[in-house]
């Protein structure tokens, strides 16, 4: 009896597989853009008609008014801007960063992310600086934090693209914080927005896995509506408690 020696099978090296990525139209980003531009036009019209910026007066972050119960000012500053350059930069960042995020987050979860960043940023600004402030940069920094965490969480899925994109996010955030050291820029609002976006994304942002058999792969999100709602409640609770403590002991922080 003998054993015939057959050549060992040679398996071909693994081939990269393509997975279809979400391609939905970012409606929420466009609605936010349009609404913010309309509010800015109302601000300019108010300056012409009344000689003062009425929307800013009733909506910007003014600490004393928040202490007196005008809590909407922890959200509405994200719709207001002080100049054409101010709104131009923020809306450009909204479209560039937000459009891609919305495709992965979905419309409802993306809106929750945007509001979470705006709220967290304005709460931080309320607690840590007495100066009035306005602008969508709180929400934009929330998107920036969400994008950074999303890319890091899925660095194996996106490979080299994730690394270069993550480096860009870190660079943009760093440059903006340095610019924010100049007078008149609310860096505390930026930091709060960043933390709000990170927190929301950690608990409720997409957690994608690849399922299927080659070549029929698809992306599945392990985080659904329950996780997204939980994340929104966590951000609202934590920063809401901070705002409450700030109102009760105004001047303590």
C-alpha positions in Angstrom: 0.0 0.0 0.0 1.3 3.4 -0.7 0.1 7.0 -0.6 0.1 8.9 -3.8 1.3 12.5 -3.3 -0.9 15.1 -4.8 0.3 18.7 -5.1 -1.1 20.8 -2.3 -3.9 23.0 -3.5 -3.0 26.6 -4.0 -5.7 29.0 -2.9 -5.9 32.3 -4.7 -5.1 35.3 -2.5 -8.2 37.0 -1.1 -9.7 39.6 -3.4 -11.1 42.9 -2.3 -14.8 43.0 -2.4 -17.0 46.0 -3.1 -19.9 46.8 -0.8 -22.6 49.2 -1.9 -22.7 52.3 0.3 -25.8 54.4 1.2 -26.7 56.8 -1.6 -29.8 58.5 -0.3 -30.2 62.3 -0.9 -29.3 64.3 2.2 -32.6 66.1 2.5 -32.1 67.2 6.1 -28.8 68.9 5.3 -30.5 70.8 2.5 -33.4 71.8 4.7 -31.1 73.0 7.5 -29.1 74.9 4.9 -32.2 76.5 3.4 -33.8 77.4 6.8 -30.5 78.9 8.1 -30.2 81.0 4.9 -33.8 82.2 5.3 -33.2 83.2 8.9 -30.1 85.1 7.9 -32.1 87.0 5.2 -34.6 87.8 7.9 -31.7 89.2 10.0 -30.5 91.4 7.2 -34.1 92.6 6.4 -34.6 93.4 10.1 -31.5 95.6 10.0 -32.9 97.5 7.1 -36.4 97.9 8.4 -35.9 98.3 12.1 -32.3 99.3 12.3 -31.5 96.3 14.6 -31.2 92.5 14.3 -34.5 91.4 15.8 -34.0 87.6 15.2 -30.6 87.7 16.9 -32.0 89.7 19.8 -34.7 87.1 20.5 -32.6 84.0 19.6 -28.9 84.3 20.3 -27.3 82.9 23.4 -27.5 85.6 26.1 -26.8 84.2 29.5 -29.0 86.5 31.5 -32.1 85.7 29.4 -31.4 82.0 29.7 -31.3 82.3 33.5 -34.6 84.1 33.3 -36.2 81.1 31.6 -35.6 81.6 27.8 -34.3 78.1 27.3 -34.9 78.1 23.6 -31.7 80.1 23.4 -29.8 76.8 24.0 -30.9 75.8 20.4 -31.8 78.8 18.3 -28.3 80.3 18.1 -27.5 77.6 15.5 -29.9 79.3 13.1 -28.3 82.8 13.5 -25.1 84.3 12.0 -23.3 87.6 12.3 -21.9 88.1 8.8 -21.9 86.7 5.3 -18.5 85.1 5.9 -19.8 83.6 9.1 -22.8 81.9 7.6 -20.8 81.0 4.4 -18.1 79.1 6.3 -20.6 77.3 8.5 -22.9 76.3 5.6 -20.0 75.2 3.5 -18.9 72.9 6.4 -22.4 71.7 6.8 -22.7 70.6 3.2 -19.2 69.1 3.0 -19.4 67.2 6.3 -23.1 66.7 6.8 -24.0 65.3 3.3 -21.9 62.2 3.7 -22.8 61.7 7.4 -26.5 61.9 6.7 -26.2 59.1 4.1 -24.8 56.8 6.8 -26.8 58.1 9.8 -30.1 58.3 8.1 -32.3 61.4 8.1 -33.9 61.2 11.6 -30.7 60.2 13.4 -28.7 62.8 11.6 -31.2 65.5 12.6 -30.8 64.3 16.2 -27.0 64.5 15.9 -27.2 68.1 14.6 -29.5 69.2 17.4 -27.4 67.4 20.0 -24.3 69.3 18.9 -26.1 72.6 18.9 -27.5 72.0 22.3 -24.3 70.7 23.9 -22.3 73.6 22.4 -24.6 76.3 23.6 -24.8 74.8 27.1 -21.0 74.8 27.4 -21.0 78.4 26.1 -23.6 79.3 28.7 -21.6 77.8 31.5 -18.2 78.9 30.6 -18.4 82.3 28.9 -20.5 85.4 29.7 -20.4 86.7 26.2 -23.4 86.5 23.8 -22.9 84.2 20.9 -24.6 82.9 17.8 -23.8 80.6 14.8 -24.1 77.0 13.6 -20.5 76.2 14.5 -21.7 74.4 17.7 -23.7 72.0 15.5 -20.9 71.8 12.9 -18.4 70.8 15.5 -20.9 68.1 16.6 -20.8 66.8 13.0 -17.0 67.0 13.0 -16.8 64.9 16.2 -19.3 62.4 14.8 -17.4 62.1 11.5 -14.1 61.5 13.4 -15.6 58.8 15.6 -17.5 57.2 12.7 -14.3 56.9 10.7 -12.4 55.5 13.6 -15.0 52.9 14.4 -15.1 51.7 10.8 -11.4 52.1 10.0 -11.1 48.5 8.9 -14.1 48.8 6.7 -12.8 51.9 4.8 -9.1 51.1 5.0 -6.7 53.7 3.9 -9.4 56.1 3.0 -10.5 56.2 6.7 -7.0 57.0 7.9 -6.5 59.9 5.6 -10.1 61.2 6.2 -9.6 60.9 10.0 -6.3 62.8 9.8 -8.2 65.6 7.9 -10.9 65.7 10.6 -8.2 66.0 13.3 -6.4 68.7 11.3 -9.6 70.7 10.7 -10.6 70.5 14.3 -7.2 71.5 15.5 -6.9 74.5 13.2 -10.4 75.7 14.2 -9.6 75.5 17.9 -6.4 77.5 17.3 -8.4 80.1 15.3 -10.9 80.1 18.1 -8.3 81.5 20.5 -8.8 84.8 18.9 -11.2 87.3 20.6 -14.8 87.1 19.5 -14.9 83.4 18.8 -16.7 81.0 21.1 -14.3 78.1 21.5 -16.3 76.8 24.5 -19.3 76.4 22.2 -17.1 74.5 19.7 -15.8 72.2 22.4 -19.3 71.5 23.7 -20.6 70.8 20.2 -17.7 68.4 19.6 -18.4 66.5 22.9 -22.1 66.4 22.1 -21.4 64.9 18.6 -19.0 62.4 20.0 -21.4 61.3 22.8 -24.3 61.0 20.4 -22.3 58.9 17.9 -20.7 56.7 20.5 -24.1 55.6 21.9 -26.3 55.9 18.8 -24.3 56.4 15.7 -24.0 53.8 12.9 -22.2 50.5 13.8 -21.8 48.9 10.5 -20.9 45.2 9.8 -20.5 43.4 6.5 -22.8 40.4 6.0 -23.3 38.0 3.1 -21.2 35.7 0.9 -18.8 36.8 -1.7 -19.6 38.6 -3.9 -23.0 39.4 -2.4 -22.0 41.6 0.5 -24.2 44.2 2.2 -23.8 46.6 5.1 -25.9 46.1 8.2 -26.2 48.6 11.0 -26.3 47.1 14.5 -27.5 50.4 15.9 -31.2 51.2 15.2 -33.8 53.7 16.3 -33.7 52.5 19.9 -29.9 53.3 20.2 -30.4 56.6 18.4 -33.2 57.7 20.8 -31.1 56.5 23.8 -28.2 58.6 22.6 -30.3 61.7 22.2 -31.8 61.2 25.7 -28.3 60.8 27.2 -27.0 64.0 25.6 -30.2 65.9 26.6 -30.0 64.6 30.1 -26.3 65.2 30.8 -26.1 68.7 29.2 -29.6 69.5 30.5 -28.4 68.8 34.1 -25.4 71.0 33.5 -27.6 73.8 32.2 -29.9 73.4 35.2 -27.0 73.6 37.6 -25.7 76.6 35.8 -29.1 78.4 36.0 -29.5 77.6 39.7 -26.0 78.7 40.6 -25.4 81.3 37.9 -21.8 82.5 38.2 -20.6 79.4 39.9 -18.9 77.8 36.9 
